[in-house]
Amino acid sequence: MSEVARSFATAQVQAGYVPAQAENTAVPPIHQSNAFEFASLSEARDLFALRREGNIYSRAANPTVLVFEQRVAALEDGIAAAAVASGQAAVALALLALARQGEHIVAARQLYGGTVDLLQDTFADWGIEVDFVDQDDIAAWSAAVRPTTRALFAESITNPNAQVLDVRAVAAIARDAGVPLVIDHTVATPYLQRAKDFGADIVVHSATKYLGGHGTSLGGVIVDLGTFDFGADPERWPQLALPYRRVAGGSLVERFGGTGSPFIALVKTKYVHDLGPSLSAFNAFQLLQGLETLDLRMQRHSASGLAVAAFLAEHPAVTRVSHPGLASSPWHERAKEYLPRGAASVFSFDVASSGDPLADFDRIERLIAALRVVRLVANIGDARSLIAHPASMTHSHLTAEQLAEAGISPTTLRLSIGLEDPADVIADLGAALATLEG
Ligand SMILES: *Cc1c(COP(=O)(O)O)cnc(C)c1O
């Protein structure tokens, strides 16, 4: 017991723990501490000036979170990562660090609904302009680029229709425009695709989904793949290339341009620091548990998803299945190139319409009520198989035109196939589809 821990009240907060003492735990422990003790005031001064690396305060950095960041960066072949509290925070902070007031982003029209809200509503409030293009219309991407454009943004695999992005083609337009290509890689994960191999510069994830994989913990992560040189055009990137008053010693490019990431340094020292969406140590621990089985899980998700899609494609009550692993998919050839290990387990299907929207809703409600294995949950990338009805749930605030553009009709259902025995999932869906007859 330490010297100072003599009285009960002092002992109950200090005894038995020495900061900085290694415990040799084989698994990264949960460093559930707001802040960290300095050896001396000189050390504190050096840490605050970023002259040396170390722990200060968990909003800025936490050792458990750091392990998660380094592990995701390694899986993406990136140079650095910033973990944050949710996927939504990852998208927002990555783009805020690139595009400022009066600047512009070109984004795919098929994005996750929360991202569409962020870009067309909140970013508009902040004077950041966004043009949305059909992600398969390569001419539209290049036509939308302006002198003020600072990023191109798309998902490598979209939700709910599992469209596969032509990453190479969009990356070429980003390169010509002199701006980074930012990819939301949530659905693909680095196991199914290394976005860097196809020209992406920055990757963001909702770790809430497949990376964590168990539906227990929100989280997000931004990875700098190290391919974009922010120092090449200092006037375009003043936030990175001009002197940065929060850190002594010049610009972030000068400070971190060698082996580190000026971009991730900006995300952390400005946006996470000021806006505060830090990942908790506990959630980082949970997400690390998930990462340890990512390849095994994605193999199962992918194989089971394709088996379920093939079953639905043959079912008489099903009019359409949008899964890039099926030869009937417009994205099948692209999936062979970009997803050689298989597609993800998120995809959509349509049941036959009666022509009457109210009757269709009742039939879909009956179908969902009959499910016993597949659960009605607004999430994807979970160990459990989940179903959602986009028109009344995730996409309910879109206009009819936006729904049509997103390829969603009132009879579209989204699936995220989990880790159960696929035969049980298929039997469950078969029994539920039988309720549509009669
Ligand atoms: C879920 C999701 C997000 C948002 O992530 P949260 O962790 O829910 O904040 C962003 N992008 C995609 C593709 C998603 O599926």
The ligand as a MOL file (V3000), in Angstrom:
LIG
                    3D

  0  0  0     0  0            999 V3000
M  V30 BEGIN CTAB
M  V30 COUNTS 15 15 0 0 0
M  V30 BEGIN ATOM
M  V30 1 C -24.7970 3.6400 -39.4690 0
M  V30 2 C -24.0370 4.3520 -40.5100 0
M  V30 3 C -23.4790 5.6290 -40.2740 0
M  V30 4 C -23.6700 6.3440 -38.9690 0
M  V30 5 O -23.0500 5.6270 -37.9550 0
M  V30 6 P -23.5060 5.6970 -36.4090 0
M  V30 7 O -22.4900 4.8360 -35.7580 0
M  V30 8 O -24.9010 5.1480 -36.3570 0
M  V30 9 O -23.4500 7.1160 -36.0140 0
M  V30 10 C -22.7460 6.2210 -41.2830 0
M  V30 11 N -22.5770 5.6140 -42.4700 0
M  V30 12 C -23.1100 4.4000 -42.7420 0
M  V30 13 C -22.8760 3.7750 -44.0720 0
M  V30 14 C -23.8520 3.7380 -41.7750 0
M  V30 15 O -24.3770 2.5300 -42.0380 0
M  V30 END ATOM
M  V30 BEGIN BOND
M  V30 1 1 1 2
M  V30 2 1 2 3
M  V30 3 2 2 14
M  V30 4 1 3 4
M  V30 5 2 3 10
M  V30 6 1 4 5
M  V30 7 1 5 6
M  V30 8 2 6 7
M  V30 9 1 6 8
M  V30 10 1 6 9
M  V30 11 1 10 11
M  V30 12 2 11 12
M  V30 13 1 12 13
M  V30 14 1 12 14
M  V30 15 1 14 15
M  V30 END BOND
M  V30 END CTAB
M  END
